[in-house]
Amino acid sequence: MGAPGWSSRPESEGSMGSLQGQNVVVVGASRGVGRSIAEAALSEGATVLAVARGEQALAEFAWETSGVKTLAVDATVDSAPDEVFAALEPDVLVICAGALAPAAPVQELTWEAFSANWETDVKASFLFCRAALRGPLKPGTRIVLISSGAALSGGPPFAGGYAGAKRMQMFLAGHCQKESDRLGLDLRFMALAPMRIMPEGAVGKGGVDGYAAYLDIQPADFLASMTDMQTPADVGRAVVALATGKSQGSSFAVSGSGLAPAA
């Protein structure tokens, strides 16, 4: 029987994987990239807790995917980390929760719209990283924040504070790693930036539609112009690689060409 508020289906038997015996918690896992990360961890033998705000999407994920456990929590609430860690103490913690970026020029935005990704993506990352350091989580725990290629390119001029928010996640991973080292906690903090828009999810589709509208072209034409694109499954594999490898540094990028240190 799971902890209150979470559910699971019986796990299927399979071969040993690189995360066998490991607890993996994915925050923002009910759909899109977060779900792909959870599925990748499951395929490597991990015990996986998928955390998200929407109970219905989590229920669908649990029904469709054997072995995944779910917990409905708003990751931007101060108490969220304690509730999540009480449900399953992670060996690997992935923060993939994020808001849809705005799709309008700066002059057309309110501050509320401009700061949406700071209030969701950055706040969730901050709360869980702070809790990891304060707890602290057990030595050897890996924490991966899912950033964006916009953090490196500056992103489009119609996405409000999105690029800055995603860059802050990279800074946060670096700051937290320094604190872990200073305090002798033996935690590993990393940020991972998918370099290209992924139209498979709501965030990616919103980005494609936003670019197309801004450039006054069709979404299909914008997609046709893109190269070296990664898929959500590629991101999932990259997270597994970071969780199981010994890569140096705190910021990484994944594209169609694979996983590499962020420039």
C-alpha positions as CSV (number, residue, x, y, z in Angstrom):
1,M,0.0,0.0,0.0
2,G,1.4,3.4,-1.0
3,A,1.5,6.6,1.1
4,P,-1.7,8.6,1.2
5,G,-2.4,10.5,-2.1
6,W,-0.4,8.3,-4.4
7,S,-1.2,5.2,-6.5
8,S,0.6,2.6,-8.4
9,R,0.0,-0.4,-10.6
10,P,1.9,-3.7,-10.1
11,E,5.4,-3.6,-11.5
12,S,6.2,-5.9,-14.3
13,E,9.2,-8.2,-14.2
14,G,12.1,-7.2,-16.5
15,S,15.8,-7.3,-17.0
16,M,18.2,-5.4,-14.7
17,G,18.7,-1.8,-15.7
18,S,21.1,1.0,-14.8
19,L,18.7,2.4,-12.2
20,Q,17.8,-1.0,-10.6
21,G,17.2,-0.4,-6.9
22,Q,17.1,3.3,-7.2
23,N,14.2,5.7,-6.3
24,V,13.5,8.3,-9.0
25,V,11.1,11.2,-8.4
26,V,10.0,13.2,-11.4
27,V,8.2,16.4,-10.7
28,G,6.1,17.5,-13.6
29,A,5.7,14.0,-14.9
30,S,2.1,13.6,-16.0
31,R,2.7,14.4,-19.7
32,G,5.3,15.5,-22.3
33,V,9.0,15.5,-21.4
34,G,8.4,14.8,-17.7
35,R,6.5,11.6,-18.6
36,S,9.2,10.5,-21.0
37,I,11.8,10.9,-18.2
38,A,9.7,8.9,-15.9
39,E,9.2,6.2,-18.6
40,A,13.0,6.1,-19.2
41,A,13.7,5.6,-15.5
42,L,11.1,2.8,-15.3
43,S,12.7,1.1,-18.3
44,E,16.0,1.1,-16.4
45,G,14.5,-0.7,-13.4
46,A,13.9,2.3,-11.1
47,T,11.1,2.7,-8.6
48,V,9.5,5.9,-10.1
49,L,7.2,8.4,-8.4
50,A,5.5,10.7,-10.9
51,V,4.5,14.0,-9.3
52,A,2.2,16.6,-11.0
53,R,-0.6,19.0,-10.2
54,G,-3.3,17.3,-12.2
55,E,-4.8,14.2,-10.7
56,Q,-6.6,13.1,-13.9
57,A,-3.4,13.1,-16.0
58,L,-1.6,11.2,-13.3
59,A,-4.3,8.6,-13.2
60,E,-4.1,8.1,-16.9
61,F,-0.4,7.8,-16.7
62,A,-0.7,5.2,-13.9
63,W,-3.3,3.2,-15.9
64,E,-1.3,3.2,-19.1
65,T,2.1,2.5,-17.5
66,S,2.8,-0.5,-15.4
67,G,4.8,0.2,-12.2
68,V,4.7,4.0,-12.0
69,K,3.6,5.5,-8.7
70,T,1.9,8.9,-8.7
71,L,1.4,11.8,-6.3
72,A,-0.8,14.9,-7.0
73,V,1.0,17.9,-5.6
74,D,1.4,21.6,-6.6
75,A,5.2,21.9,-6.8
76,T,5.1,25.6,-6.2
77,V,3.6,25.3,-2.7
78,D,6.2,25.6,0.1
79,S,5.2,22.3,1.6
80,A,5.5,20.3,-1.6
81,P,9.1,19.0,-1.1
82,D,8.3,17.6,2.3
83,E,5.2,15.9,1.0
84,V,7.1,14.4,-2.0
85,F,10.1,13.2,0.0
86,A,7.8,11.6,2.6
87,A,6.2,9.6,-0.2
88,L,9.5,8.4,-1.7
89,E,13.0,9.5,-0.7
90,P,14.8,9.9,-4.0
91,D,18.1,8.7,-5.2
92,V,17.4,10.8,-8.3
93,L,15.2,13.9,-8.3
94,V,14.1,15.5,-11.5
95,I,12.4,18.9,-11.6
96,C,10.5,19.2,-14.9
97,A,7.5,21.3,-13.8
98,G,6.9,24.4,-15.9
99,A,4.4,26.9,-17.1
100,L,3.5,27.7,-20.7
101,A,5.6,30.6,-21.8
102,P,3.7,33.7,-23.0
103,A,3.4,34.2,-26.8
104,A,3.3,38.0,-27.2
105,P,5.8,40.8,-27.5
106,V,7.1,42.5,-24.3
107,Q,4.9,45.6,-24.8
108,E,1.7,43.5,-24.9
109,L,2.5,41.5,-21.7
110,T,1.4,42.1,-18.1
111,W,4.0,41.4,-15.4
112,E,2.0,38.4,-14.4
113,A,2.3,36.9,-17.9
114,F,6.0,37.9,-18.2
115,S,7.0,36.3,-15.0
116,A,4.9,33.0,-15.4
117,N,8.0,30.8,-15.8
118,W,9.8,32.4,-12.8
119,E,6.7,31.7,-10.6
120,T,6.5,28.1,-11.7
121,D,9.7,26.7,-13.2
122,V,12.1,28.6,-11.0
123,K,10.1,28.6,-7.9
124,A,9.6,24.8,-8.0
125,S,13.3,24.3,-8.7
126,F,14.2,26.6,-5.8
127,L,11.9,25.0,-3.3
128,F,13.1,21.4,-4.1
129,C,16.8,22.4,-4.3
130,R,16.5,24.3,-1.0
131,A,14.8,21.3,0.6
132,A,17.5,18.9,-0.7
133,L,20.2,21.1,0.9
134,R,18.3,21.7,4.2
135,G,17.1,18.1,4.7
136,P,19.5,17.2,3.5
137,L,18.7,14.4,1.0
138,K,21.0,11.3,1.5
139,P,24.6,11.5,0.2
140,G,24.9,10.6,-3.5
141,T,21.4,11.9,-4.5
142,R,21.4,13.4,-8.0
143,I,19.1,16.4,-8.6
144,V,18.4,17.3,-12.3
145,L,16.6,20.5,-13.3
146,I,15.1,20.6,-16.8
147,S,16.1,23.9,-18.4
148,S,15.9,24.9,-22.0
149,G,18.1,25.8,-25.0
150,A,16.5,29.3,-24.6
151,A,18.7,29.7,-21.6
152,L,21.7,29.7,-23.9
153,S,20.3,31.4,-27.0
154,G,18.2,34.0,-25.2
155,G,15.0,32.6,-26.8
156,P,12.5,34.4,-28.9
157,P,11.4,38.0,-28.2
158,F,7.8,37.0,-27.6
159,A,8.3,34.6,-24.7
160,G,8.5,37.0,-21.8
161,G,10.8,35.9,-18.9
162,Y,11.1,32.3,-20.2
163,A,14.7,32.4,-21.3
164,G,15.8,34.2,-18.1
165,A,13.9,31.7,-16.0
166,K,15.5,28.7,-17.7
167,R,19.0,30.3,-17.3
168,M,18.3,30.8,-13.6
169,Q,17.8,27.1,-13.3
170,M,21.3,26.6,-14.6
171,F,22.6,29.2,-12.2
172,L,20.7,27.5,-9.4
173,A,22.2,24.1,-10.1
174,G,25.7,25.6,-10.0
175,H,24.9,27.5,-6.7
176,C,23.5,24.5,-5.0
177,Q,26.4,22.3,-6.1
178,K,28.8,24.8,-4.5
179,E,26.7,24.7,-1.3
180,S,26.7,20.9,-1.3
181,D,30.5,20.9,-1.7
182,R,31.0,23.5,1.0
183,L,28.8,21.7,3.5
184,G,30.1,18.2,2.6
185,L,26.7,16.9,1.7
186,D,27.8,14.8,-1.4
187,L,24.7,15.8,-3.4
188,R,25.0,16.2,-7.2
189,F,23.1,19.1,-8.8
190,M,22.8,19.4,-12.6
191,A,20.7,21.3,-15.1
192,L,19.8,19.8,-18.5
193,A,18.7,22.0,-21.5
194,P,16.9,20.4,-24.4
195,M,18.2,22.5,-27.3
196,R,15.3,22.4,-29.7
197,I,11.5,22.9,-29.4
198,M,9.7,19.6,-29.0
199,P,6.2,19.9,-30.6
200,E,5.1,16.7,-29.0
201,G,4.1,18.4,-25.8
202,A,2.0,21.4,-24.8
203,V,5.0,23.6,-24.1
204,G,6.6,22.8,-27.4
205,K,3.4,23.2,-29.4
206,G,2.9,26.6,-27.8
207,G,6.4,27.5,-28.8
208,V,6.0,26.4,-32.4
209,D,2.6,28.2,-32.6
210,G,4.2,31.3,-31.1
211,Y,7.1,31.4,-33.5
212,A,4.9,30.8,-36.4
213,A,2.5,33.6,-35.5
214,Y,5.4,36.0,-34.8
215,L,7.0,35.2,-38.1
216,D,3.7,35.1,-40.0
217,I,4.3,31.6,-41.3
218,Q,2.6,28.2,-40.9
219,P,3.7,26.0,-38.0
220,A,4.7,23.3,-40.4
221,D,7.0,25.7,-42.3
222,F,8.7,26.7,-39.0
223,L,9.2,23.0,-38.0
224,A,10.6,22.2,-41.5
225,S,13.3,24.9,-40.9
226,M,14.6,23.3,-37.7
227,T,17.5,20.9,-37.6
228,D,19.2,18.7,-35.0
229,M,16.0,18.2,-33.1
230,Q,15.8,15.9,-30.0
231,T,12.7,14.1,-28.9
232,P,11.2,13.7,-25.4
233,A,12.6,10.2,-25.4
234,D,16.1,11.6,-26.1
235,V,15.7,13.8,-23.0
236,G,14.7,10.8,-20.9
237,R,17.8,8.9,-22.0
238,A,19.9,12.0,-21.3
239,V,18.6,12.2,-17.7
240,V,19.3,8.5,-17.2
241,A,22.9,9.1,-18.5
242,L,23.4,12.0,-16.1
243,A,21.9,10.0,-13.2
244,T,24.2,7.1,-13.8
245,G,27.3,8.6,-15.1
246,K,30.2,10.7,-13.8
247,S,30.0,13.8,-15.9
248,Q,31.8,16.9,-14.7
249,G,30.1,20.3,-14.5
250,S,26.6,21.4,-13.6
251,S,25.0,22.3,-16.9
252,F,24.3,20.1,-19.9
253,A,22.5,20.2,-23.2
254,V,20.8,17.5,-25.3
255,S,20.0,17.8,-29.0
256,G,19.6,15.4,-31.9
257,S,23.4,15.0,-31.7
258,G,23.2,13.7,-28.1
259,L,24.3,14.8,-24.7
260,A,27.1,17.3,-24.1
261,P,28.2,20.0,-21.6
262,A,26.3,23.2,-22.1
263,A,28.4,26.0,-23.8
